[in-house]
Amino acid sequence: MRLCNNELLALEIGKDFPNLESLYVDQNPLLEINGLERLKYLRTLSAREQAQEQTPNVCSTARILMQHSDIRSLYVSANLLTTFQMPHDFLNLQRLELASSGLQSLPPNFGQLAPNIRFLNLNFNALKDLRPLLNIKRLNELLLAGNRLSRLRKNLAVLSRLVSLTKLDLRDNPLTIGFYPPAVENRIVSLKGRSSHSDEVEAFTLPASNQQTDQQFLARLDEDTRLRRRVHEMLLASSCNNLRELDGLPFNSQNVLRKDEVWERLRFLGIIRRSKPGDKACEAFESGDETA
């Protein structure tokens, strides 16, 4: 059922549609949703972009949406959620989208309450700490573009324990500033005119990067930034063994760890050592050392 882009203030859903499996109520100023707990077959719920000028307390709407513990896919992006609370565990939750929501932090026990998430979109928030993601063992795709992540060592300790991670986006964070050319397309922050389910899933993301354009940009980078980007890639290659896509580009760990002239330069500068090279690289990268 799709009830998007209307002027709905309240919704009574459980009485007349007991077998409902998917519900989309994006772009409504909803203040009240009744009957969600009675929808025992509901698996997909989308309530993005509730009209904030008419909804003074969007956080209360979010709490209503979080009452259904058996939900598998939940999309609540573009709602002001400075604090995100989970009233109970979500063992069936596999896809969660919380992009562009003003989030400054996640609940400390986030990974314990939702350990089976496969896809997590946290783009365009103000997150600084990834430790709440610990205990999510099956996470495949993690989108973190446009946040406040600045300390590589601290966040790498978390990413290295997400053993199933295949896709990671860290663009437009302090730790990747200057690494990539700016995206040509605008960020997708509106659902108007979008009707297919595939479009819904891909909203609130940065576009994939063009490899040729990226190589041209990389060739023109100053040496300091180029070396920092390589250290960034090498640390992720060493810590995330299954990573196949990084920052909108295909990622090959063997290619990143190859001993080329950049690798030799890093070793000459003391950033790479035979013993514990990762620790030294992290320290140089995070400290702002001009050689890293």
Backbone torsions as a table, in degrees:
resi	resn	phi	psi	omega
1	MET	NA	131.6	177.8
2	ARG	-119.5	121.6	178.2
3	LEU	-126.5	38.0	-173.2
4	CYS	-77.5	154.3	171.0
5	ASN	57.5	49.9	175.2
6	ASN	-121.7	-162.3	179.0
7	GLU	-119.3	38.4	-175.8
8	LEU	-74.0	125.1	175.1
9	LEU	-97.4	-27.1	-179.7
10	ALA	-145.4	154.5	-177.6
11	LEU	-144.0	127.2	173.9
12	GLU	-109.3	112.0	-167.5
13	ILE	-121.2	-24.0	-170.1
14	GLY	-80.3	-26.2	-172.8
15	LYS	-74.3	-44.1	-172.1
16	ASP	-95.0	-14.0	-176.7
17	PHE	-131.0	63.6	-173.2
18	PRO	-66.4	-20.4	-177.1
19	ASN	-102.7	13.7	-177.2
20	LEU	-62.2	133.4	-179.0
21	GLU	-107.3	-30.6	-178.3
22	SER	-135.2	135.9	-179.5
23	LEU	-137.5	124.6	178.4
24	TYR	-120.2	116.5	-179.4
25	VAL	-127.4	36.5	-178.6
26	ASP	-63.6	149.9	174.9
27	GLN	58.4	52.5	171.7
28	ASN	-131.9	147.8	175.9
29	PRO	-85.5	53.4	-174.4
30	LEU	-67.2	131.3	173.4
31	LEU	-109.2	-20.0	-173.5
32	GLU	-149.5	131.9	173.4
33	ILE	-130.7	117.1	-177.5
34	ASN	-109.6	140.7	172.7
35	GLY	97.2	1.2	179.8
36	LEU	-59.0	-36.6	-176.9
37	GLU	-67.6	-17.5	179.9
38	ARG	-89.3	-8.5	-179.3
39	LEU	-86.6	81.2	-172.9
40	LYS	-71.1	-13.9	178.7
41	TYR	-101.9	0.6	-177.8
42	LEU	-66.5	125.9	-178.4
43	ARG	-122.1	-25.7	-179.1
44	THR	-127.5	127.5	-180.0
45	LEU	-135.4	124.0	179.5
46	SER	-126.2	122.7	179.1
47	ALA	-137.9	52.5	-179.5
48	ARG	-74.5	154.7	165.8
49	GLU	53.0	53.8	172.8
50	GLN	-70.5	137.3	-172.9
51	ALA	-64.5	105.1	-172.6
52	GLN	-72.1	-25.8	179.3
53	GLU	-67.8	-21.0	177.0
54	GLN	-106.4	-8.5	-176.8
55	THR	-119.0	91.7	-173.7
56	PRO	-65.9	-24.6	-177.4
57	ASN	-131.0	79.5	-178.7
58	VAL	-66.7	-26.8	179.4
59	CYS	-59.6	-35.7	178.8
60	SER	-66.7	-36.6	175.9
61	THR	-64.1	-40.3	179.3
62	ALA	-62.8	-38.7	178.8
63	ARG	-63.0	-35.4	176.3
64	ILE	-63.3	-42.5	-177.8
65	LEU	-67.1	-24.8	-176.8
66	MET	-87.5	9.4	-177.9
67	GLN	-81.2	-20.9	-175.3
68	HIS	-87.8	104.9	-171.5
69	SER	-77.8	-16.3	-177.0
70	ASP	-96.3	6.4	-177.2
71	ILE	-62.7	143.3	179.1
72	ARG	-104.4	-35.5	-179.3
73	SER	-130.4	122.2	-177.1
74	LEU	-130.3	123.1	-178.3
75	TYR	-122.8	109.6	-177.7
76	VAL	-132.0	32.2	-179.9
77	SER	-67.3	162.3	176.8
78	ALA	62.9	31.8	169.8
79	ASN	-121.7	141.1	-178.4
80	LEU	-72.9	107.0	-177.5
81	LEU	-131.4	71.7	-177.9
82	THR	-61.0	-27.8	171.9
83	THR	-128.3	136.1	-178.5
84	PHE	-117.6	118.2	-176.4
85	GLN	-114.0	143.0	178.0
86	MET	-118.2	108.2	-173.2
87	PRO	-71.5	-15.2	-179.3
88	HIS	-159.8	179.5	-179.7
89	ASP	-79.8	155.8	179.0
90	PHE	-127.4	77.1	-173.5
91	LEU	-72.8	-20.2	-179.6
92	ASN	-97.2	-6.5	-176.2
93	LEU	-68.3	123.6	-178.5
94	GLN	-117.3	-27.8	-179.7
95	ARG	-130.5	125.9	-179.9
96	LEU	-136.1	129.8	179.3
97	GLU	-123.3	117.8	-179.3
98	LEU	-130.8	38.8	-175.9
99	ALA	-78.4	153.7	173.3
100	SER	51.6	51.1	-174.9
101	SER	-123.9	5.8	-180.0
102	GLY	72.4	19.3	-177.6
103	LEU	-69.0	128.4	174.4
104	GLN	-101.2	-20.4	178.5
105	SER	-161.1	162.3	173.9
106	LEU	-107.8	158.4	176.3
107	PRO	-56.7	139.5	-179.0
108	PRO	-56.1	-30.5	-178.3
109	ASN	-100.6	24.1	-177.1
110	PHE	-54.7	-48.9	-178.1
111	GLY	-66.6	-27.9	177.6
112	GLN	-75.9	-33.5	-178.5
113	LEU	-81.3	-25.1	-179.5
114	ALA	-133.9	66.5	-171.6
115	PRO	-77.2	-10.0	-173.6
116	ASN	-109.5	17.2	177.9
117	ILE	-64.1	134.1	174.3
118	ARG	-101.5	-35.2	-176.2
119	PHE	-127.3	127.0	-178.0
120	LEU	-137.6	116.6	179.9
121	ASN	-109.1	109.0	178.5
122	LEU	-118.2	24.8	-177.6
123	ASN	-59.8	150.0	168.6
124	PHE	60.7	45.8	173.6
125	ASN	-119.7	-156.3	-179.3
126	ALA	-129.4	37.3	-177.2
127	LEU	-74.8	139.0	177.7
128	LYS	-118.5	-17.2	-170.9
129	ASP	-133.0	127.6	-179.3
130	LEU	-100.1	2.2	-176.3
131	ARG	-58.3	-30.1	176.4
132	PRO	-61.2	-15.4	-179.9
133	LEU	-80.1	-9.8	178.2
134	LEU	-58.0	148.1	-179.1
135	ASN	85.7	-2.0	173.3
136	ILE	-88.5	98.7	-169.5
137	LYS	-83.3	-21.3	-172.9
138	ARG	-113.5	17.9	-177.9
139	LEU	-66.9	121.1	179.9
140	ASN	-99.1	-43.3	-175.4
141	GLU	-124.0	126.4	-179.2
142	LEU	-130.6	116.3	-177.8
143	LEU	-110.0	117.5	-175.2
144	LEU	-131.0	22.8	-178.3
145	ALA	-62.9	144.4	173.6
146	GLY	71.0	34.4	176.0
147	ASN	-109.1	-157.6	-176.3
148	ARG	-119.0	30.6	-177.8
149	LEU	-74.5	121.3	-175.3
150	SER	-128.5	-20.1	-175.5
151	ARG	-106.0	106.6	-174.6
152	LEU	-66.7	-45.0	-177.1
153	ARG	-59.8	-46.0	-177.7
154	LYS	-61.5	-44.6	-177.8
155	ASN	-79.9	-28.0	177.5
156	LEU	-66.0	-32.9	177.5
157	ALA	-61.3	-31.1	176.5
158	VAL	-80.5	-48.0	-177.1
159	LEU	-60.1	-33.8	-179.2
160	SER	-66.4	-19.3	-179.2
161	ARG	-97.0	-1.5	173.0
162	LEU	-91.2	78.4	-164.0
163	VAL	-69.1	-18.0	-178.8
164	SER	-96.7	4.7	-173.6
165	LEU	-66.5	123.9	177.8
166	THR	-116.1	-22.5	-178.1
167	LYS	-134.0	130.7	-177.8
168	LEU	-141.9	133.5	177.7
169	ASP	-126.1	113.0	179.6
170	LEU	-117.4	17.8	-178.5
171	ARG	-63.7	153.3	177.3
172	ASP	60.2	34.4	168.2
173	ASN	-110.5	157.5	178.1
174	PRO	-53.8	-32.9	-177.1
175	LEU	-77.3	-8.7	178.1
176	THR	-121.3	13.0	-178.4
177	ILE	-59.6	129.1	177.4
178	GLY	85.8	-2.6	-176.4
179	PHE	-76.4	-30.6	-170.1
180	TYR	-132.1	154.7	174.0
181	PRO	-67.0	151.3	179.4
182	PRO	-64.3	145.0	178.2
183	ALA	-66.5	136.1	-179.0
184	VAL	-73.1	-45.9	-179.7
185	GLU	-73.8	153.9	174.3
186	ASN	-76.1	154.7	174.5
187	ARG	-62.7	142.2	179.7
188	ILE	-84.8	107.2	-178.7
189	VAL	-126.5	12.9	178.0
190	SER	-138.0	148.6	-178.8
191	LEU	-104.7	5.4	-177.1
192	LYS	-63.6	130.3	178.4
193	GLY	81.6	2.7	-179.0
194	ARG	-103.5	123.8	-172.1
195	SER	-121.9	-29.8	-174.7
196	SER	-81.4	154.8	-179.4
197	HIS	-64.8	-35.0	179.5
198	SER	-64.0	-36.5	176.6
199	ASP	-65.2	-38.5	179.8
200	GLU	-59.9	-43.5	-175.8
201	VAL	-67.4	-33.2	-174.6
202	GLU	-90.1	2.6	179.2
203	ALA	-68.7	159.7	176.4
204	PHE	60.2	42.7	176.0
205	THR	-131.4	160.7	169.9
206	LEU	-84.8	147.6	179.1
207	PRO	-67.4	154.7	175.6
208	ALA	-62.7	147.2	-179.8
209	SER	-84.0	153.1	176.1
210	ASN	-90.5	124.6	-174.7
211	GLN	-62.8	-40.7	-179.4
212	GLN	-65.6	-44.7	177.6
213	THR	-62.3	-39.2	179.4
214	ASP	-64.7	-42.6	179.5
215	GLN	-64.4	-37.9	176.7
216	GLN	-65.4	-41.4	177.7
217	PHE	-64.9	-42.9	-179.1
218	LEU	-62.2	-37.8	-179.3
219	ALA	-66.2	-23.5	-178.9
220	ARG	-97.8	-1.6	179.6
221	LEU	-68.7	148.3	171.7
222	ASP	-65.8	156.2	-173.6
223	GLU	-60.3	-40.2	-179.0
224	ASP	-58.1	-50.8	-178.7
225	THR	-67.5	-38.3	179.5
226	ARG	-62.5	-40.7	178.6
227	LEU	-69.4	-38.0	177.9
228	ARG	-63.5	-41.7	178.4
229	ARG	-63.6	-39.8	-179.8
230	ARG	-66.4	-39.6	176.3
231	VAL	-61.9	-44.2	176.8
232	HIS	-54.2	-47.9	-178.4
233	GLU	-69.0	-39.1	-178.2
234	MET	-66.1	-40.8	-179.8
235	LEU	-65.8	-39.9	178.1
236	LEU	-69.3	-37.3	177.5
237	ALA	-63.4	-36.2	-179.3
238	SER	-77.0	-26.7	-172.9
239	SER	-102.7	-28.1	-177.3
240	CYS	-116.0	88.9	-169.9
241	ASN	-66.4	-26.1	-175.6
242	ASN	-100.5	8.0	-176.9
243	LEU	-66.6	128.0	-178.5
244	ARG	-121.4	-16.0	178.0
245	GLU	-141.8	127.2	-178.7
246	LEU	-130.7	124.0	174.0
247	ASP	53.4	43.0	175.6
248	GLY	81.0	8.3	-178.2
249	LEU	-128.5	149.2	173.2
250	PRO	-58.9	143.9	-174.6
251	PHE	-127.1	123.8	178.8
252	ASN	-122.4	109.5	-174.8
253	SER	-63.2	-36.4	-180.0
254	GLN	-65.1	-37.5	178.5
255	ASN	-68.6	-39.5	-179.7
256	VAL	-65.3	-36.8	-176.1
257	LEU	-90.1	8.0	-179.2
258	ARG	-65.3	149.7	-178.1
259	LYS	-92.0	78.5	178.9
260	ASP	-102.5	-164.9	-177.7
261	GLU	-66.8	-31.2	177.4
262	VAL	-68.9	-42.6	177.2
263	TRP	-59.8	-43.5	179.1
264	GLU	-64.6	-38.7	178.5
265	ARG	-63.2	-43.3	178.3
266	LEU	-62.2	-38.1	178.7
267	ARG	-69.6	-39.7	178.5
268	PHE	-62.6	-36.4	-179.5
269	LEU	-78.2	-5.9	179.0
270	GLY	85.8	8.5	179.8
271	ILE	-77.9	-31.3	176.6
272	ILE	-109.5	129.9	175.4
273	ARG	-125.5	161.7	175.6
274	ARG	-67.6	-35.4	179.0
275	SER	-104.1	124.5	177.5
276	LYS	50.3	56.3	179.9
277	PRO	-64.0	-31.5	-178.7
278	GLY	-62.6	-42.4	-178.6
279	ASP	-61.7	-44.6	-178.7
280	LYS	-66.1	-40.7	-180.0
281	ALA	-62.4	-43.7	179.3
282	CYS	-60.5	-45.2	-176.3
283	GLU	-62.8	-44.7	-178.7
284	ALA	-67.5	-40.6	-179.0
285	PHE	-64.4	-45.8	-175.3
286	GLU	-73.6	-30.2	-174.9
287	SER	-77.7	-10.6	-178.3
288	GLY	81.0	16.1	177.3
289	ASP	-55.9	129.5	-175.9
290	GLU	-66.4	-15.9	179.6
291	THR	-86.9	-9.4	-174.8
292	ALA	-99.7	NA	NA
